[in-house]
Amino acid sequence: MKLRLAVASLGLLGLLGLTAPSVAAASGPPAGATTARSDAVAAPLRETVPRSPALFVGRHATPTPTVACTLPTGTQVRYFHCYTPQQIRQAYGVSAVAPLATGEPNYGQGQTIVLVDSYGSPTASADLQHFHDTFFPTLPAPRFSQIFPLGDPQYGTTAHGNGQSGSSGAAGWSGEATLDIEWAYAIAPEATIVLLAVPPSETEGVQGYPNLFKAITHEITVTPPGTVFSMSFSSTEQAFGGAAAVQTAKFDKVFQRGLAKNDNFFDATGDTGTINSAKQKKDSRTYPYPTVEWPASSPYVVAVGGTQLQSGWTWDPTSNTAFQPGYTSTFTRATPAYWHSSAGTGGQAVWNESWADIGTNGGVSTIFPEPTWQRSAGSFPGRAVPDTSWNAAVNGGVLIWISAYPAYNCFTASSTGCWTISGGTSAATPQTAALVALANAARAHDGKAPIGFLDPILYQTAAVQSAYTHIGPHLYGSAPKSSTVTDMRTTGSTFGVTKSVGTLVDNQMWGTTVAGYYETTPYNLATGWGAPKASTFVAALAARS
């Protein structure tokens, strides 16, 4: 089981495996490939770049690009844009969601949002309060609780081991948990937010799932109808082996139980595109054909993919080279011409940042057939994901405050906390879940029941589909582009900008080449229906009988 955090913070660049990518021709899945332990190919470990707090601060000698992000502390960051809650709320129209009554903005009052994460965070409550004090000081204190159904699994705020579970896992999951609670809160600041913290942290496989699903089952029982669950964990479908259908069916019964009381379950599709890791050698191998991840691929779950939101800026590269030769672990060798941005709003494109081999996951399940409710989007050989998307980019990431495991998350043992820039479909998922909580709050105010399972509504309701920004091809900048720019299975040195965040690429990750998907509209296998326009989306759901 993998956490779905793709953070590029003031110090979490090690998670991104920063290497300048090369591109080779893509290949499709072998016929009949389903489990494929032997199909996994070797790939370098992701955490290969030493972390440094100098990565994102404005220490660069080059005069351009200018400062892209200013942290709440006043620290200025070059190259990477960032968003506050107010900026995201404005860009997506959350601030324009109709009030519940005169003078009563819709902040998700009366709704419950459950965030499911291994371990949780030892500083979750304090960090959320700091986030509130910074961005929402006039609102009541957060309605927040952290629950440990199997006992507190945390290891304090400083311990950090070398493995994939235990204290090492807890440190990594603290960032995931912090992102989840703070950005669910950013969209629905008066909802009740529950952090469900359950060990252990697995990497690929099913060992960690029984504990998680026992805890989710209990929360389904004790939370009110219409609760939204946001999950930022996953396993590549092939990790379940030959018993995938049987094993996932057992866990899917939990989702069905929640759907029966009008709950919704949201899961991040993943941050490595069509290339996903296998469980051999601590997840250091990948499958050489397109794969998707469960539980996002479950027909009982809303799968959330990623876009790159360019609000107030437009990526304007004049070079295809993100880093100069000799690049190691800091941005002192970043190529300013690649990172250059201009004023104005560049819109939304598929999240695909080749400089770090990260991008939204999408594709077709090999476990589940196409649900009947999904057929309006096209004819697919299996359940297609994602269903919906939201900003997930790192260049254009969201701000979080974290004080857990400061040596790991803030890169100085003496730190009492830090602001970081985070991205990934893990950032998109809690925000999307919270948006549905706003719709349920509006319905409750009107005396209506919660909306019920979102997916059939989304695929079968024109008014809801029209509340989306559908994501098509985008080209940015004036760097040379190949003649086959819309086909991401092309080869050549122009990879970084020819894709121009224009498709779910992921042909080239960790030395592996796998085909991506085109961004057809209105539905595509990169971003689903696209990104919701919040006020219209909430209104359409609230208006349903």
ROZADO-713698 format. One record per residue (C-alpha): residue number from 1; residue in three letters; x, y negated, z. Coordinates in nm, 3 decimals. Layout:
PT   num   residuo         u         v         w
PT   NUM       ALA         X         Y         Z
...
# end
This chain:
PT   num   residuo         u         v         w
PT     1       MET     0.000     0.000     0.000
PT     2       LYS     0.150    -0.331    -0.107
PT     3       LEU     0.082    -0.673     0.028
PT     4       ARG    -0.029    -0.901    -0.250
PT     5       LEU     0.166    -1.210    -0.148
PT     6       ALA     0.377    -1.375    -0.418
PT     7       VAL     0.512    -1.664    -0.223
PT     8       ALA     0.777    -1.900    -0.341
PT     9       SER     0.814    -2.110    -0.036
PT    10       LEU     1.096    -2.319     0.096
PT    11       GLY     1.251    -1.992     0.169
PT    12       LEU     1.057    -1.691     0.042
PT    13       LEU     1.214    -1.680    -0.300
PT    14       GLY     1.363    -1.341    -0.226
PT    15       LEU     1.021    -1.191    -0.289
PT    16       LEU     1.027    -1.317    -0.644
PT    17       GLY     1.337    -1.143    -0.778
PT    18       LEU     1.458    -1.456    -0.956
PT    19       THR     1.632    -1.343    -1.269
PT    20       ALA     1.612    -1.494    -1.614
PT    21       PRO     1.401    -1.242    -1.807
PT    22       SER     1.481    -1.088    -2.139
PT    23       VAL     1.220    -0.940    -2.367
PT    24       ALA     1.198    -0.615    -2.553
PT    25       ALA     0.923    -0.462    -2.763
PT    26       ALA     0.629    -0.338    -2.560
PT    27       SER     0.500     0.015    -2.560
PT    28       GLY     0.152     0.143    -2.481
PT    29       PRO     0.057     0.411    -2.229
PT    30       PRO     0.135     0.769    -2.318
PT    31       ALA    -0.167     0.976    -2.407
PT    32       GLY    -0.334     1.122    -2.103
PT    33       ALA    -0.106     0.945    -1.856
PT    34       THR    -0.277     0.928    -1.518
PT    35       THR    -0.056     1.023    -1.224
PT    36       ALA     0.291     1.016    -1.374
PT    37       ARG     0.532     1.049    -1.090
PT    38       SER     0.788     1.149    -1.350
PT    39       ASP     0.672     0.864    -1.573
PT    40       ALA     0.804     0.601    -1.335
PT    41       VAL     1.118     0.431    -1.459
PT    42       ALA     1.395     0.280    -1.255
PT    43       ALA     1.382    -0.090    -1.185
PT    44       PRO     1.583    -0.317    -0.957
PT    45       LEU     1.443    -0.398    -0.615
PT    46       ARG     1.250    -0.720    -0.601
PT    47       GLU     1.417    -0.865    -0.297
PT    48       THR     1.754    -0.921    -0.458
PT    49       VAL     1.805    -1.296    -0.426
PT    50       PRO     1.946    -1.436    -0.101
PT    51       ARG     1.710    -1.679     0.061
PT    52       SER     1.811    -2.037     0.111
PT    53       PRO     1.624    -2.336     0.254
PT    54       ALA     1.793    -2.549    -0.012
PT    55       LEU     1.601    -2.382    -0.291
PT    56       PHE     1.311    -2.622    -0.305
PT    57       VAL     1.436    -2.942    -0.147
PT    58       GLY     1.550    -3.233    -0.359
PT    59       ARG     1.924    -3.175    -0.346
PT    60       HIS     1.982    -3.149    -0.716
PT    61       ALA     2.229    -3.379    -0.884
PT    62       THR     2.029    -3.398    -1.204
PT    63       PRO     1.804    -3.703    -1.231
PT    64       THR     1.513    -3.507    -1.377
PT    65       PRO     1.261    -3.375    -1.319
PT    66       THR     1.139    -3.611    -1.056
PT    67       VAL     0.990    -3.502    -0.725
PT    68       ALA     0.704    -3.261    -0.790
PT    69       CYS     0.578    -3.202    -0.436
PT    70       THR     0.590    -3.389    -0.107
PT    71       LEU     0.535    -3.176     0.202
PT    72       PRO     0.330    -3.309     0.495
PT    73       THR     0.659    -3.367     0.678
PT    74       GLY     0.772    -3.603     0.402
PT    75       THR     1.023    -3.358     0.256
PT    76       GLN     1.038    -3.397    -0.120
PT    77       VAL     1.052    -3.094    -0.346
PT    78       ARG     1.168    -3.092    -0.705
PT    79       TYR     1.059    -2.859    -0.984
PT    80       PHE     0.768    -2.703    -0.794
PT    81       HIS     0.429    -2.869    -0.771
PT    82       CYS     0.209    -2.802    -0.471
PT    83       TYR    -0.148    -2.862    -0.359
PT    84       THR    -0.313    -2.967    -0.036
PT    85       PRO    -0.663    -2.840     0.048
PT    86       GLN    -0.811    -3.172    -0.056
PT    87       GLN    -0.643    -3.153    -0.397
PT    88       ILE    -0.768    -2.799    -0.462
PT    89       ARG    -1.116    -2.889    -0.341
PT    90       GLN    -1.122    -3.186    -0.578
PT    91       ALA    -0.976    -2.999    -0.876
PT    92       TYR    -1.224    -2.713    -0.854
PT    93       GLY    -1.523    -2.920    -0.752
PT    94       VAL    -1.552    -2.775    -0.401
PT    95       SER    -1.582    -3.128    -0.263
PT    96       ALA    -1.882    -3.178    -0.495
PT    97       VAL    -2.077    -2.875    -0.367
PT    98       ALA    -2.426    -2.990    -0.273
PT    99       PRO    -2.472    -3.065     0.098
PT   100       LEU    -2.697    -2.843     0.306
PT   101       ALA    -2.892    -3.150     0.414
PT   102       THR    -2.843    -3.524     0.417
PT   103       GLY    -2.515    -3.595     0.588
PT   104       GLU    -2.436    -3.225     0.630
PT   105       PRO    -2.170    -3.109     0.383
PT   106       ASN    -2.163    -2.741     0.299
PT   107       TYR    -1.861    -2.611     0.486
PT   108       GLY    -1.985    -2.252     0.509
PT   109       GLN    -2.174    -2.301     0.834
PT   110       GLY    -2.316    -1.978     0.975
PT   111       GLN    -2.110    -1.753     0.746
PT   112       THR    -1.842    -1.499     0.833
PT   113       ILE    -1.521    -1.438     0.640
PT   114       VAL    -1.312    -1.134     0.730
PT   115       LEU    -0.948    -1.129     0.616
PT   116       VAL    -0.797    -0.780     0.619
PT   117       ASP    -0.419    -0.759     0.667
PT   118       SER    -0.172    -0.516     0.815
PT   119       TYR    -0.024    -0.645     1.142
PT   120       GLY    -0.175    -0.994     1.124
PT   121       SER     0.032    -1.274     1.270
PT   122       PRO     0.144    -1.345     1.628
PT   123       THR     0.099    -1.718     1.565
PT   124       ALA    -0.219    -1.706     1.357
PT   125       SER    -0.439    -1.915     1.584
PT   126       ALA    -0.177    -2.183     1.649
PT   127       ASP    -0.083    -2.204     1.282
PT   128       LEU    -0.443    -2.242     1.170
PT   129       GLN    -0.494    -2.512     1.430
PT   130       HIS    -0.190    -2.698     1.296
PT   131       PHE    -0.329    -2.664     0.943
PT   132       HIS    -0.662    -2.803     1.068
PT   133       ASP    -0.494    -3.091     1.251
PT   134       THR    -0.302    -3.185     0.937
PT   135       PHE    -0.577    -3.164     0.676
PT   136       PHE    -0.912    -3.157     0.858
PT   137       PRO    -0.859    -3.352     1.181
PT   138       THR    -1.216    -3.489     1.196
PT   139       LEU    -1.380    -3.145     1.178
PT   140       PRO    -1.443    -2.919     1.478
PT   141       ALA    -1.166    -2.679     1.573
PT   142       PRO    -1.157    -2.362     1.359
PT   143       ARG    -1.393    -2.081     1.451
PT   144       PHE    -1.125    -1.817     1.440
PT   145       SER    -1.042    -1.487     1.604
PT   146       GLN    -0.782    -1.219     1.538
PT   147       ILE    -0.894    -0.863     1.608
PT   148       PHE    -0.671    -0.563     1.675
PT   149       PRO    -0.903    -0.260     1.658
PT   150       LEU    -0.610    -0.020     1.707
PT   151       GLY    -0.415    -0.234     1.951
PT   152       ASP    -0.184    -0.528     1.892
PT   153       PRO     0.073    -0.404     1.639
PT   154       GLN     0.288    -0.717     1.634
PT   155       TYR     0.654    -0.742     1.718
PT   156       GLY     0.676    -1.094     1.855
PT   157       THR     0.773    -1.396     1.651
PT   158       THR     1.140    -1.326     1.589
PT   159       ALA     1.190    -0.952     1.538
PT   160       HIS     1.262    -0.850     1.181
PT   161       GLY     1.395    -0.511     1.077
PT   162       ASN     1.530    -0.375     0.753
PT   163       GLY     1.260    -0.127     0.653
PT   164       GLN     0.927    -0.157     0.480
PT   165       SER     0.714    -0.106     0.790
PT   166       GLY     0.754    -0.183     1.159
PT   167       SER     0.897    -0.521     1.245
PT   168       SER     1.009    -0.578     0.887
PT   169       GLY     0.658    -0.514     0.758
PT   170       ALA     0.509    -0.731     1.029
PT   171       ALA     0.725    -1.025     0.927
PT   172       GLY     0.620    -0.999     0.565
PT   173       TRP     0.254    -0.954     0.651
PT   174       SER     0.258    -1.259     0.878
PT   175       GLY     0.299    -1.476     0.570
PT   176       GLU     0.015    -1.295     0.395
PT   177       ALA    -0.216    -1.331     0.696
PT   178       THR    -0.130    -1.698     0.735
PT   179       LEU    -0.203    -1.771     0.370
PT   180       ASP    -0.533    -1.584     0.391
PT   181       ILE    -0.675    -1.755     0.697
PT   182       GLU    -0.558    -2.105     0.613
PT   183       TRP    -0.692    -2.103     0.260
PT   184       ALA    -1.020    -1.934     0.339
PT   185       TYR    -1.053    -2.212     0.596
PT   186       ALA    -0.960    -2.475     0.335
PT   187       ILE    -1.268    -2.384     0.129
PT   188       ALA    -1.513    -2.304     0.412
PT   189       PRO    -1.380    -2.486     0.721
PT   190       GLU    -1.688    -2.429     0.936
PT   191       ALA    -1.732    -2.059     0.865
PT   192       THR    -1.635    -1.802     1.127
PT   193       ILE    -1.301    -1.658     1.020
PT   194       VAL    -1.188    -1.318     1.145
PT   195       LEU    -0.841    -1.179     1.088
PT   196       LEU    -0.856    -0.800     1.101
PT   197       ALA    -0.504    -0.680     1.182
PT   198       VAL    -0.435    -0.309     1.144
PT   199       PRO    -0.107    -0.115     1.123
PT   200       PRO     0.082     0.047     0.961
PT   201       SER     0.229    -0.123     0.659
PT   202       GLU     0.262     0.127     0.378
PT   203       THR     0.410     0.054     0.039
PT   204       GLU     0.263     0.287    -0.222
PT   205       GLY     0.030     0.566    -0.123
PT   206       VAL    -0.267     0.614     0.105
PT   207       GLN    -0.120     0.658     0.454
PT   208       GLY    -0.219     0.313     0.567
PT   209       TYR    -0.573     0.319     0.431
PT   210       PRO    -0.755     0.534     0.691
PT   211       ASN    -0.681     0.285     0.969
PT   212       LEU    -0.780    -0.010     0.753
PT   213       PHE    -1.107     0.141     0.643
PT   214       LYS    -1.203     0.249     0.993
PT   215       ALA    -1.155    -0.112     1.098
PT   216       ILE    -1.351    -0.244     0.799
PT   217       THR    -1.634    -0.001     0.875
PT   218       HIS    -1.660    -0.138     1.226
PT   219       GLU    -1.666    -0.497     1.101
PT   220       ILE    -1.943    -0.411     0.857
PT   221       THR    -2.141    -0.288     1.156
PT   222       VAL    -2.090    -0.589     1.382
PT   223       THR    -2.085    -0.881     1.137
PT   224       PRO    -2.399    -1.042     0.996
PT   225       PRO    -2.540    -0.961     0.651
PT   226       GLY    -2.364    -1.146     0.373
PT   227       THR    -2.019    -1.131     0.531
PT   228       VAL    -1.741    -1.168     0.276
PT   229       PHE    -1.427    -0.958     0.308
PT   230       SER    -1.102    -1.070     0.148
PT   231       MET    -0.832    -0.807     0.099
PT   232       SER    -0.480    -0.872    -0.021
PT   233       PHE    -0.344    -0.520    -0.034
PT   234       SER    -0.335    -0.260    -0.307
PT   235       SER    -0.183     0.055    -0.450
PT   236       THR    -0.122     0.129    -0.816
PT   237       GLU    -0.394     0.372    -0.920
PT   238       GLN    -0.135     0.631    -1.019
PT   239       ALA     0.004     0.633    -0.663
PT   240       PHE    -0.295     0.841    -0.555
PT   241       GLY    -0.180     1.127    -0.779
PT   242       GLY    -0.411     1.389    -0.921
PT   243       ALA    -0.664     1.344    -0.640
PT   244       ALA    -0.718     0.975    -0.717
PT   245       ALA    -1.090     1.002    -0.789
PT   246       VAL    -1.156     1.206    -0.475
PT   247       GLN    -0.948     0.989    -0.244
PT   248       THR    -1.075     0.655    -0.367
PT   249       ALA    -1.434     0.781    -0.354
PT   250       LYS    -1.400     0.833     0.020
PT   251       PHE    -1.287     0.475     0.074
PT   252       ASP    -1.539     0.338    -0.175
PT   253       LYS    -1.817     0.469     0.049
PT   254       VAL    -1.717     0.200     0.296
PT   255       PHE    -1.764    -0.068     0.030
PT   256       GLN    -2.101     0.080    -0.062
PT   257       ARG    -2.206     0.062     0.302
PT   258       GLY    -2.121    -0.307     0.309
PT   259       LEU    -2.294    -0.378    -0.021
PT   260       ALA    -2.609    -0.225     0.125
PT   261       LYS    -2.624    -0.514     0.373
PT   262       ASN    -2.536    -0.775     0.109
PT   263       ASP    -2.170    -0.806     0.204
PT   264       ASN    -1.907    -0.867    -0.064
PT   265       PHE    -1.553    -0.735    -0.091
PT   266       PHE    -1.284    -0.927    -0.279
PT   267       ASP    -0.942    -0.789    -0.365
PT   268       ALA    -0.639    -0.941    -0.533
PT   269       THR    -0.553    -0.773    -0.863
PT   270       GLY    -0.178    -0.813    -0.817
PT   271       ASP     0.115    -1.035    -0.905
PT   272       THR     0.324    -0.830    -1.145
PT   273       GLY     0.097    -0.816    -1.444
PT   274       THR     0.054    -0.489    -1.627
PT   275       ILE     0.373    -0.356    -1.469
PT   276       ASN     0.320    -0.202    -1.128
PT   277       SER     0.548    -0.023    -0.888
PT   278       ALA     0.551     0.347    -0.810
PT   279       LYS     0.608     0.489    -0.465
PT   280       GLN     0.943     0.651    -0.535
PT   281       LYS     1.252     0.504    -0.371
PT   282       LYS     1.069     0.239    -0.168
PT   283       ASP     0.868     0.104    -0.461
PT   284       SER     1.178     0.041    -0.672
PT   285       ARG     1.036     0.221    -0.978
PT   286       THR     0.764     0.114    -1.215
PT   287       TYR     0.530     0.275    -1.465
PT   288       PRO     0.623     0.222    -1.833
PT   289       TYR     0.265     0.162    -1.947
PT   290       PRO    -0.011    -0.079    -1.837
PT   291       THR    -0.158     0.002    -1.497
PT   292       VAL    -0.403    -0.160    -1.257
PT   293       GLU    -0.437    -0.147    -0.882
PT   294       TRP    -0.698    -0.018    -0.640
PT   295       PRO    -0.912    -0.137    -0.458
PT   296       ALA    -0.942    -0.420    -0.712
PT   297       SER    -1.033    -0.159    -0.972
PT   298       SER    -1.318    -0.020    -0.761
PT   299       PRO    -1.663    -0.080    -0.915
PT   300       TYR    -1.777    -0.192    -0.567
PT   301       VAL    -1.519    -0.469    -0.532
PT   302       VAL    -1.485    -0.815    -0.688
PT   303       ALA    -1.141    -0.822    -0.852
PT   304       VAL    -0.969    -1.162    -0.836
PT   305       GLY    -0.698    -1.254    -1.085
PT   306       GLY    -0.485    -1.564    -1.122
PT   307       THR    -0.458    -1.882    -1.324
PT   308       GLN    -0.211    -2.166    -1.320
PT   309       LEU    -0.386    -2.491    -1.235
PT   310       GLN    -0.210    -2.800    -1.365
PT   311       SER    -0.396    -3.083    -1.193
PT   312       GLY    -0.230    -3.423    -1.217
PT   313       TRP     0.065    -3.281    -1.410
PT   314       THR     0.138    -3.090    -1.730
PT   315       TRP     0.421    -2.850    -1.783
PT   316       ASP     0.631    -3.006    -2.060
PT   317       PRO     0.938    -2.790    -2.127
PT   318       THR     1.188    -2.875    -2.395
PT   319       SER     1.399    -2.568    -2.324
PT   320       ASN     1.324    -2.198    -2.304
PT   321       THR     1.598    -2.141    -2.047
PT   322       ALA     1.490    -2.166    -1.684
PT   323       PHE     1.841    -2.123    -1.541
PT   324       GLN     2.191    -2.190    -1.663
PT   325       PRO     2.451    -1.911    -1.687
PT   326       GLY     2.590    -1.815    -1.351
PT   327       TYR     2.261    -1.859    -1.172
PT   328       THR     2.253    -1.675    -0.841
PT   329       SER     2.032    -1.780    -0.554
PT   330       THR     1.972    -2.154    -0.558
PT   331       PHE     1.824    -2.405    -0.795
PT   332       THR     2.152    -2.588    -0.845
PT   333       ARG     2.169    -2.414    -1.184
PT   334       ALA     1.808    -2.468    -1.278
PT   335       THR     1.759    -2.619    -1.622
PT   336       PRO     1.568    -2.946    -1.573
PT   337       ALA     1.439    -2.938    -1.931
PT   338       TYR     1.257    -2.612    -1.860
PT   339       TRP     1.094    -2.739    -1.541
PT   340       HIS     1.004    -3.080    -1.676
PT   341       SER     0.644    -3.196    -1.638
PT   342       SER     0.459    -3.501    -1.758
PT   343       ALA     0.172    -3.700    -1.615
PT   344       GLY    -0.186    -3.603    -1.681
PT   345       THR    -0.374    -3.280    -1.627
PT   346       GLY    -0.269    -2.971    -1.819
PT   347       GLY    -0.582    -2.774    -1.741
PT   348       GLN    -0.577    -2.406    -1.647
PT   349       ALA    -0.394    -2.124    -1.814
PT   350       VAL    -0.332    -1.759    -1.737
PT   351       TRP    -0.093    -1.729    -1.445
PT   352       ASN     0.231    -1.604    -1.596
PT   353       GLU     0.562    -1.739    -1.469
PT   354       SER     0.836    -1.556    -1.653
PT   355       TRP     1.112    -1.737    -1.463
PT   356       ALA     1.034    -1.510    -1.169
PT   357       ASP     0.869    -1.212    -1.340
PT   358       ILE     0.537    -1.284    -1.175
PT   359       GLY     0.190    -1.308    -1.324
PT   360       THR    -0.168    -1.198    -1.280
PT   361       ASN    -0.256    -0.833    -1.307
PT   362       GLY    -0.538    -0.712    -1.530
PT   363       GLY    -0.636    -0.418    -1.741
PT   364       VAL    -0.852    -0.106    -1.743
PT   365       SER    -0.890     0.158    -1.474
PT   366       THR    -0.795     0.519    -1.538
PT   367       ILE    -1.005     0.632    -1.239
PT   368       PHE    -1.341     0.461    -1.287
PT   369       PRO    -1.562     0.450    -1.599
PT   370       GLU    -1.697     0.119    -1.719
PT   371       PRO    -1.986     0.020    -1.487
PT   372       THR    -2.315    -0.039    -1.663
PT   373       TRP    -2.330    -0.392    -1.528
PT   374       GLN    -1.997    -0.474    -1.697
PT   375       ARG    -2.094    -0.382    -2.050
PT   376       SER    -2.196    -0.737    -2.134
PT   377       ALA    -1.825    -0.829    -2.132
PT   378       GLY    -1.732    -0.574    -2.396
PT   379       SER    -1.678    -0.204    -2.444
PT   380       PHE    -1.389    -0.077    -2.232
PT   381       PRO    -1.272     0.279    -2.170
PT   382       GLY    -1.292     0.218    -1.795
PT   383       ARG    -1.363    -0.040    -1.527
PT   384       ALA    -1.203    -0.363    -1.645
PT   385       VAL    -1.036    -0.614    -1.413
PT   386       PRO    -1.026    -0.891    -1.312
PT   387       ASP    -1.380    -1.020    -1.273
PT   388       THR    -1.294    -1.376    -1.176
PT   389       SER    -0.981    -1.585    -1.117
PT   390       TRP    -0.845    -1.885    -0.927
PT   391       ASN    -0.516    -2.070    -0.907
PT   392       ALA    -0.235    -1.830    -0.816
PT   393       ALA     0.074    -2.001    -0.954
PT   394       VAL     0.389    -2.069    -0.756
PT   395       ASN     0.470    -2.379    -0.960
PT   396       GLY     0.147    -2.537    -0.847
PT   397       GLY     0.117    -2.331    -0.530
PT   398       VAL    -0.069    -2.409    -0.210
PT   399       LEU     0.078    -2.536     0.115
PT   400       ILE     0.073    -2.323     0.428
PT   401       TRP     0.208    -2.385     0.778
PT   402       ILE     0.374    -2.087     0.943
PT   403       SER     0.568    -2.043     1.268
PT   404       ALA     0.576    -1.662     1.285
PT   405       TYR     0.916    -1.497     1.236
PT   406       PRO     1.087    -1.828     1.160
PT   407       ALA     1.419    -1.671     1.068
PT   408       TYR     1.235    -1.478     0.795
PT   409       ASN     0.971    -1.728     0.688
PT   410       CYS     1.152    -2.056     0.756
PT   411       PHE     1.514    -1.947     0.728
PT   412       THR     1.635    -2.086     1.056
PT   413       ALA     1.606    -1.905     1.387
PT   414       SER     1.562    -2.230     1.575
PT   415       SER     1.269    -2.347     1.364
PT   416       THR     0.934    -2.393     1.533
PT   417       GLY     0.749    -2.371     1.205
PT   418       CYS     0.762    -2.489     0.846
PT   419       TRP     0.552    -2.585     0.548
PT   420       THR     0.590    -2.350     0.254
PT   421       ILE     0.456    -2.332    -0.101
PT   422       SER     0.270    -2.008    -0.164
PT   423       GLY     0.112    -1.844    -0.465
PT   424       GLY    -0.012    -1.513    -0.595
PT   425       THR    -0.351    -1.354    -0.637
PT   426       SER    -0.339    -1.336    -0.258
PT   427       ALA    -0.391    -1.710    -0.262
PT   428       ALA    -0.674    -1.682    -0.513
PT   429       THR    -0.869    -1.412    -0.330
PT   430       PRO    -0.954    -1.573     0.008
PT   431       GLN    -1.050    -1.896    -0.167
PT   432       THR    -1.286    -1.712    -0.402
PT   433       ALA    -1.439    -1.521    -0.111
PT   434       ALA    -1.487    -1.846     0.081
PT   435       LEU    -1.659    -2.001    -0.220
PT   436       VAL    -1.919    -1.724    -0.210
PT   437       ALA    -1.958    -1.795     0.162
PT   438       LEU    -2.059    -2.150     0.061
PT   439       ALA    -2.324    -2.005    -0.172
PT   440       ASN    -2.459    -1.787     0.109
PT   441       ALA    -2.465    -2.086     0.343
PT   442       ALA    -2.676    -2.277     0.090
PT   443       ARG    -2.909    -1.980     0.053
PT   444       ALA    -2.943    -1.939     0.430
PT   445       HIS    -3.033    -2.306     0.462
PT   446       ASP    -3.310    -2.249     0.206
PT   447       GLY    -3.436    -1.940     0.388
PT   448       LYS    -3.298    -1.694     0.132
PT   449       ALA    -3.105    -1.373     0.183
PT   450       PRO    -2.735    -1.354     0.087
PT   451       ILE    -2.666    -1.311    -0.283
PT   452       GLY    -2.570    -0.944    -0.265
PT   453       PHE    -2.301    -0.787    -0.483
PT   454       LEU    -2.151    -1.062    -0.697
PT   455       ASP    -2.027    -0.855    -0.991
PT   456       PRO    -2.362    -0.754    -1.147
PT   457       ILE    -2.480    -1.114    -1.106
PT   458       LEU    -2.167    -1.248    -1.272
PT   459       TYR    -2.185    -1.014    -1.569
PT   460       GLN    -2.559    -1.040    -1.626
PT   461       THR    -2.647    -1.401    -1.544
PT   462       ALA    -2.587    -1.668    -1.807
PT   463       ALA    -2.621    -1.951    -1.555
PT   464       VAL    -2.337    -1.808    -1.346
PT   465       GLN    -2.116    -1.740    -1.648
PT   466       SER    -2.169    -2.099    -1.763
PT   467       ALA    -2.031    -2.213    -1.428
PT   468       TYR    -1.687    -2.090    -1.534
PT   469       THR    -1.390    -2.244    -1.705
PT   470       HIS    -1.304    -1.971    -1.954
PT   471       ILE    -0.930    -1.934    -2.002
PT   472       GLY    -0.793    -1.926    -2.356
PT   473       PRO    -0.445    -1.965    -2.507
PT   474       HIS    -0.231    -2.260    -2.398
PT   475       LEU     0.096    -2.391    -2.532
PT   476       TYR     0.303    -2.638    -2.334
PT   477       GLY     0.607    -2.842    -2.426
PT   478       SER     0.817    -2.881    -2.738
PT   479       ALA     1.064    -2.596    -2.698
PT   480       PRO     1.100    -2.371    -3.005
PT   481       LYS     0.824    -2.115    -3.029
PT   482       SER     0.810    -1.789    -3.220
PT   483       SER     0.579    -1.743    -3.516
PT   484       THR     0.387    -1.480    -3.319
PT   485       VAL     0.329    -1.699    -3.019
PT   486       THR    -0.010    -1.552    -2.928
PT   487       ASP     0.125    -1.197    -2.929
PT   488       MET     0.314    -1.142    -2.609
PT   489       ARG     0.454    -0.816    -2.738
PT   490       THR     0.705    -1.015    -2.938
PT   491       THR     1.077    -1.017    -2.870
PT   492       GLY     1.335    -1.290    -2.865
PT   493       SER     1.499    -1.552    -2.650
PT   494       THR     1.201    -1.785    -2.666
PT   495       PHE     1.007    -1.577    -2.414
PT   496       GLY     0.991    -1.836    -2.140
PT   497       VAL     0.797    -2.093    -2.336
PT   498       THR     0.644    -1.899    -2.621
PT   499       LYS     0.416    -1.739    -2.368
PT   500       SER     0.359    -2.088    -2.228
PT   501       VAL     0.146    -1.943    -1.953
PT   502       GLY    -0.080    -1.846    -2.239
PT   503       THR    -0.138    -1.477    -2.180
PT   504       LEU    -0.112    -1.207    -1.923
PT   505       VAL     0.229    -1.111    -2.031
PT   506       ASP     0.417    -0.893    -1.810
PT   507       ASN     0.593    -0.723    -2.089
PT   508       GLN     0.924    -0.780    -1.913
PT   509       MET     0.960    -0.726    -1.542
PT   510       TRP     1.250    -0.579    -1.352
PT   511       GLY     1.401    -0.456    -1.676
PT   512       THR     1.083    -0.281    -1.787
PT   513       THR     0.876    -0.362    -2.095
PT   514       VAL     0.497    -0.312    -2.092
PT   515       ALA     0.233    -0.466    -2.317
PT   516       GLY     0.007    -0.741    -2.190
PT   517       TYR    -0.336    -0.861    -2.304
PT   518       TYR    -0.473    -1.141    -2.518
PT   519       GLU    -0.685    -1.415    -2.367
PT   520       THR    -1.002    -1.380    -2.565
PT   521       THR    -1.303    -1.579    -2.448
PT   522       PRO    -1.532    -1.581    -2.269
PT   523       TYR    -1.410    -1.262    -2.094
PT   524       ASN    -1.056    -1.126    -2.105
PT   525       LEU    -0.837    -0.875    -1.924
PT   526       ALA    -0.608    -1.149    -1.795
PT   527       THR    -0.849    -1.373    -1.603
PT   528       GLY    -1.192    -1.209    -1.636
PT   529       TRP    -1.456    -1.477    -1.682
PT   530       GLY    -1.203    -1.742    -1.584
PT   531       ALA    -1.215    -1.980    -1.290
PT   532       PRO    -1.541    -2.099    -1.133
PT   533       LYS    -1.642    -2.464    -1.131
PT   534       ALA    -1.731    -2.464    -0.763
PT   535       SER    -2.027    -2.697    -0.742
PT   536       THR    -2.200    -2.546    -1.047
PT   537       PHE    -2.114    -2.192    -0.936
PT   538       VAL    -2.253    -2.239    -0.586
PT   539       ALA    -2.564    -2.410    -0.721
PT   540       ALA    -2.630    -2.125    -0.967
PT   541       LEU    -2.601    -1.863    -0.694
PT   542       ALA    -2.806    -2.067    -0.449
PT   543       ALA    -3.086    -2.108    -0.704
PT   544       ARG    -3.136    -1.735    -0.755
PT   545       SER    -3.458    -1.593    -0.617
# end
